Amino acid sequence: MKDMSKNKTFKKLDAIVEGLARHNDPESVALLEEVGTNSSLDCIREMTSRALVKKNMSDSIRVVVAHEGKGINDMSKIVAMSTIGELLNLEDKTVAAEVLQDVIDNGEETIRDNARSVKALLALA
């Protein structure tokens, strides 16, 4: 796949995703989840997952932590590791820790395992 970061359309999409990341409304979370985390392109899923983490809201963190095939549970190592890195870089990790604990307590087994691992990393960060 060619380098998407040099593509004008990609740069416009990046600006749109960054704009949505700054909005604190539920519609922006829903749009990022529906359009971005379901994309067939790793670079778009990665960009979207990072934007959802940056929002640092319970609903946005839940998208990248509690759903199979998204965020930390993405089949792409690049997307998963990028999402984990963004979680570790959060200044206030309280919301992320709460969502991770909820997923550990109530999520499906494969998702719980990933949540446990990320929560352990979060505790060390």
C-alpha positions in Angstrom: 0.0 0.0 0.0 1.3 3.5 -0.8 2.1 6.0 1.9 -1.3 7.5 2.7 0.2 10.4 4.7 1.3 12.2 1.5 -2.1 11.9 0.0 -4.2 15.1 -0.1 -7.4 13.3 0.7 -5.7 11.6 3.7 -4.6 14.9 5.0 -8.1 16.3 4.8 -9.4 13.2 6.5 -6.8 13.6 9.2 -8.0 17.2 9.8 -11.7 16.0 10.0 -10.8 13.2 12.5 -8.8 15.7 14.6 -11.7 18.1 14.6 -14.1 15.3 15.7 -11.7 14.4 18.4 -12.0 17.9 19.9 -15.9 17.7 20.1 -17.3 16.4 23.4 -20.6 15.3 22.0 -21.9 11.7 21.6 -22.4 12.2 17.9 -18.7 12.7 17.3 -18.0 9.4 19.1 -20.6 7.6 17.1 -19.3 9.0 13.8 -15.7 8.1 14.6 -16.7 4.6 15.5 -19.0 4.0 12.6 -16.8 5.5 9.8 -13.3 5.2 11.2 -13.0 2.1 13.3 -14.8 0.0 10.7 -12.6 1.1 7.8 -10.8 -1.5 5.8 -7.6 0.7 5.9 -5.3 0.2 8.9 -4.1 3.8 8.7 -7.7 5.1 9.1 -8.5 2.7 11.9 -5.3 3.8 13.7 -6.0 7.5 13.3 -9.6 7.1 14.5 -8.7 4.9 17.5 -6.1 7.5 18.6 -8.7 10.3 18.2 -11.2 8.3 20.3 -8.6 7.9 23.1 -7.7 11.6 23.0 -11.3 12.4 23.7 -10.8 10.7 27.0 -14.5 10.1 27.6 -16.1 6.9 28.9 -18.0 6.3 25.6 -15.0 7.0 23.4 -12.6 4.8 25.5 -15.1 2.0 25.6 -15.2 1.9 21.7 -11.4 1.1 21.6 -11.3 -1.1 24.7 -14.5 -3.1 24.8 -15.2 -4.1 21.2 -13.7 -7.0 19.3 -11.8 -5.9 16.2 -11.4 -2.3 17.3 -8.7 -0.4 19.1 -6.7 -2.6 21.5 -8.5 -5.7 20.0 -7.8 -4.8 16.3 -6.2 -7.6 14.2 -3.6 -5.1 13.0 -0.7 -4.9 15.4 -0.1 -1.3 14.3 -3.6 -0.2 15.2 -3.6 -2.1 18.5 -0.2 -0.9 19.6 -1.0 2.7 18.6 -4.2 2.7 20.6 -2.3 1.3 23.6 0.4 3.9 23.2 -2.2 6.6 23.1 -3.9 5.2 26.3 -0.5 5.2 28.1 0.1 8.8 27.0 -3.1 10.1 28.6 -2.4 12.8 31.2 -5.5 11.7 33.2 -5.8 7.9 33.0 -8.8 7.7 35.4 -11.5 7.2 32.8 -9.4 4.6 30.9 -8.7 2.7 34.1 -12.4 2.6 35.0 -13.5 1.4 31.5 -10.7 -1.2 31.5 -11.9 -2.5 34.9 -15.5 -2.6 33.7 -14.4 -4.7 30.6 -12.3 -7.0 32.9 -15.4 -7.5 35.1 -18.0 -7.8 32.4 -16.4 -8.3 28.9 -16.0 -11.4 26.8 -13.0 -13.5 27.7 -10.7 -12.5 24.8 -11.5 -8.9 25.3 -11.0 -9.2 29.1 -7.5 -10.7 28.5 -6.4 -7.6 26.5 -8.0 -5.2 29.0 -6.1 -6.9 31.8 -2.8 -6.5 29.9 -3.5 -2.9 29.1 -4.6 -2.1 32.6 -1.3 -3.5 34.0 0.6 -1.3 31.5 -1.5 1.7 32.5 -0.6 1.1 36.2 3.1 1.1 35.4 2.9 4.3 33.3 
